[in-house]
Amino acid sequence: MVTFEVNDMTCRHCIDTITKVVWSVDRGAKVEVDLATHRVHIEPTEAEAQELSDAITEAGYTPIPVQAAAVSLVAAAPRGGCCCGS
């Protein structure tokens, strides 16, 4: 399973576009989209994660692998023991 956070995905049209470009790279891929969390979950049958990311990028979106998104959030958290800095 490959998961991307796509924060510039905002509507049903975005979901349809991303789904179509994923299928253009991997016809048999299962695509699940959660618009509320901006997550795109893909179960590829033949494409690699980079190919999927490139296709989404070429469609005008900014896919971030979930692992990279989690790391960037941790790095951005204020110091002091908890997320609010206290």
C-alpha positions in Angstrom: 0.0 0.0 0.0 1.3 3.4 -1.0 -0.2 6.5 0.8 0.2 10.1 -0.1 -1.0 13.3 1.6 -2.3 15.6 -1.1 -3.2 18.9 0.6 -4.1 20.6 -2.7 -6.8 18.0 -3.3 -10.0 19.9 -2.4 -13.1 18.5 -4.3 -14.6 15.6 -6.1 -13.0 16.8 -9.4 -9.6 16.4 -7.7 -10.5 12.9 -6.6 -11.5 11.9 -10.1 -8.4 13.4 -11.7 -6.0 11.7 -9.3 -7.8 8.4 -9.7 -7.6 8.6 -13.5 -3.9 9.5 -13.5 -3.1 6.6 -11.1 -5.1 4.2 -13.4 -3.2 5.6 -16.4 0.1 4.4 -14.8 -1.4 1.2 -13.2 -4.7 0.0 -14.7 -5.3 -2.6 -11.9 -4.5 -0.3 -8.9 -7.0 0.1 -6.1 -7.4 3.7 -5.2 -9.1 5.0 -2.1 -9.3 8.7 -1.3 -10.2 10.4 2.0 -10.8 14.0 1.1 -11.2 15.0 4.8 -7.7 14.0 5.6 -6.3 14.6 2.1 -5.0 11.0 1.9 -4.8 8.9 -1.2 -4.3 5.2 -0.6 -3.1 3.2 -3.5 -2.7 -0.6 -3.8 -0.6 -0.9 -6.9 -0.4 -4.0 -9.1 2.6 -3.0 -11.2 3.6 0.7 -10.7 6.2 1.8 -8.2 5.5 4.6 -5.6 7.7 7.1 -7.5 5.8 6.5 -10.8 2.5 7.1 -9.0 3.9 10.2 -7.3 5.2 11.5 -10.7 1.8 10.9 -12.3 -0.1 12.8 -9.6 2.5 15.7 -9.8 2.1 15.9 -13.6 -1.7 16.3 -13.0 -1.0 19.4 -11.0 -1.0 18.1 -7.4 1.6 17.8 -4.7 1.7 14.3 -3.3 3.7 13.8 -0.1 4.5 10.3 1.0 2.8 9.8 4.4 6.1 8.9 6.1 7.7 12.2 4.9 4.6 14.2 6.1 4.8 12.6 9.5 8.5 13.4 9.8 8.1 17.0 8.8 5.3 17.5 11.4 7.5 16.1 14.1 10.4 18.3 13.0 8.1 21.4 13.1 6.8 20.8 16.6 7.9 23.3 19.2 10.3 22.1 21.8 9.2 21.8 25.4 7.7 18.4 26.0 4.4 18.6 24.1 3.0 20.0 20.8 1.9 23.3 22.4 5.4 24.0 23.8 4.5 23.9 27.5 
